[in-house]
């Protein structure tokens, strides 16, 4: 991995979110995982969850674009409006007032339609050959009725899993040992070394072989994101709800270059 040189300090490393998803995708992710009705969004709950994601993204030094912060302000504004007393419909000027969530719901539904249309436009055969999708019917028949296809995990699915790792770590007894200073590139080498010894690893397993400190977990998570960007690994889970698994892959010729790689210069 000597050729994969890049800014290895977590403070210097930034993930560009435009290569992943935007604020509407985060909201749809929260609505889906919370199993709430998109037409009746519990705005207080979703706003609280959204702000926690923004806080975590900022701690990870992710490039939180202005549109994420604008959406945060929009959610807070909608929440404040829902807390105001509604006008009395029996009053002379008290006509029906639009639910402050309706404009947001329309945006979410429109975004959903565009995403669905974009997915349909993809070449499904190329997609199947490039990703771990449902195998052919012979494999499905051999696996039986319990077979469930693996789906590629998006950024917010990874963030949700990472939040779970952090929350469980706070419940474990603290170990008083000197923290190990590790760069992102060193952690990448370790993870790729482990993946070379097996077909796949569980996402949470990658956080269990360090000192258990928050800095180690953050470096591990950023290393995973960088390896995804460089097309060194893929991450999948069964039906979008099962454990996340990490697979090593052969790096394609069109893979992005590492940050500050001379080949990316003008």
N, C-alpha and C positions, 0 to 999 in steps of 0.2 A: 504493500500500500504506500510505498515511498512516494509515488507520483501524486498521491491525494493530499497535497499540502494546502492548508487554508487557515484562516483565522481560527485558532483553537480555543480562545478564551470565550466562555459563555457570554461575557459582557460585550464582546466584539461581534459575536455571531447573531445574525438576524434571519429569521425565516420570513420570506416574502409571502404574505397571505394570499396575494393574487394568484399564486400558483395552486392554492387550495380552494377555499370557499369564501363567501362574503357574509355580511350580517344577516341577510334573509335566510341563507342556508343554516346559519347557527340557530335562528329562531325556529325553522322547520325541524331541525334536529331536536331542540328542546321540546317542541310540541309532540313530536313522535315518541321520544323516550319517556315523556311524562304521561303519554297516553291520554291527552286531553283533546277536546273537540276544537278544531281550528276555527269553527264559527262561534265558539263561546270560550275564548282564551281567558284563563284565570290570570289576568294581567299582573297582579301582585306577585304571584309565584314565578311566572315566566320572567318578569323583570329582575327579581332577586337572583334567579339562576343565571340570567344573561350577564348581570354585573359581576357575578363570581367568575364566570368564564373570562370576562375582560380582565379582571384582576389577575387571574392565573396567566393569561396570555402576556400581560405586561411584565409579570415576574419572570417569565421565561424569555423576555426580551424579544417576543414576537413582534413583527412589524404591524402593530395595530393601526390600520389605516383610519383616516378621518371618518369614513362612512360607518365604521363600527361605533365610534363615539357619538356620531349623529344619531344612530339608531338607539343608543343608550339614552340620549336626551329625549328622543321621541317616546320611548317606553315610559320614562319617568313622567313626561308630560301627560301621556294617556292615563297613567296610574293616578296622577293628581286630579285629573278631570273626573275619573270614576268615583273619587272620594267626595266630590262636591255634591250637595243636595240637588236632586233633579227638580226642574220647575213643575209646578202643579198643572197637569194637563187640563184641569177644569177652568183654569184662569183664561181670560179673554185672549191673551197673547201666548198662551202656553201650548203651542202646537207640538207635535211629536219632534223630539230632538234626536239627531243621529247618535247612535252609540259611538263613543270616541274610539272604539276598537275597529269600526267598520272599514275605515280607510286602510288600516294595516292589514286586515284580513284580505281585502281586495288585492293588495300588493303581494301578499303571500301566495294567494291562489294563482295570480298571473305568473309569478315566478315559478311555481310548481309546473304550470303548463309549459313554460319555455324549457325547463329542465327535462321534462318528459319528452318533448319534441326533439330536443338535442340528442337525447339517448337513442331515440328511434332512428335518427339520421346516421348514427354510427354504423360502420360495417361490422355486423355481428360476427362474421367469420373471422375477421381480423382481430376483433376484440377477444374472441375465444382463444385464438392462437397466442395472443400476447399476455393473457392473464389466466389465472386459475379459475376457470368458470366451470359450469356443469360439464362433466365428461360425456362421451357418446353413450348411446342407449345401452350398449353392452356392459359398460361399467356401472351404470345406474341399475341395470337388472341384477348384476352380481351383488351390488350393495344392498338391494332389497328396498322395501317401502320406507324404511327409516332413514334412507339417504337424504341429506340436506346439502344443497350447494354452498360453497364458500363465497362470500362477497367481500370485495375489497373495502377496507375501512377508510373513511375520510378523516380529515384533521380533527373534527369535533368528536368523532368516535374515539380517536386516540386520546384527546384531551380528557374525555369522560373517564376512560380507563386509567389515565394517569392520575386524575383526581382521586379515584378510588385507591390507588397505590399510596398516595400521600396521606389520605385519611387513615388507612390501616396502619401506616408507619407511625402515626402519632399515638396510636393505642399500644404500641409495643414498648417495653422498658428501654430507656435510653442507655446506650453504651458509651461510656466515657473513654474514648480512644482518640488519639490525634487524627484529625480529618486528613484524608489522602487528597492531595492536589492532583487532579487528573484533567488532561485536556480532552476535548471532544474527539480529536483524531485518535488518541490513545484508546479511548473507550470504543470507537468504531472498530479498531483493530481487534480488541478483545471480543466484541460481539460477533464479528465476522469469523474469528477463530472458533468460537463456540458453535456457530452455525455450520462450519465446515465439518464438524464431528457428528452432525445429526441432520435429519430431514427438515425439522422445524423445531422452534422453541416457543413456549408460551410467552406472551407479552410480559406478564408479571414476573416470570422467571428471570428476566433480564435485570430486574431491580433487586434480586435476592442475593447476588454474589458480591456485593460491596459492603461498605461500612454502615449502610442503612441511614446515612445522613441525607438531609434534604439537598445539599449541593451535589452529592453523588447521583441522586435520582434525577435532578435537573440536567446534569451533564449527560446521563444515559438517555433521557428523553430527547434532548437536542441531537444526540448522536443518531438516534433512530430517525428523526426527521431529516437529518442530512443524508443518511443512507437511502431514504426513500427518494429524496430529490436527485441523488446521484444514480438512482436505479440500480442500487446494489442489493436491495431487499424488497420484498412485498409483505404486506400485512393483511390478514384476512380473518373473518369470523363466520361461523355458520349462521345463516339466516339473519344476520345483523344483531343477534342477541347473545350468542355463545361467547366462549373465551376467545380472545384474539390470539392468533398464531403468526409467527414471523418466519418467513422463508428467505433463504439466500437465493440470489439469481445471478446468472451470467450478465455482466454489464454490457448492454447493447452499444453499438457504435454511435448512436445518436444521443447517448446519455449526456446530461449537463456536466460541465466542468466544475471542479471544486471552486469555492470562493477564492478569489485572488490568484487563480491559476493563470500563468502567463498566456495560455492559449486563448483566454477570454478577453484579453486586452485588445486595444485598437490596432 
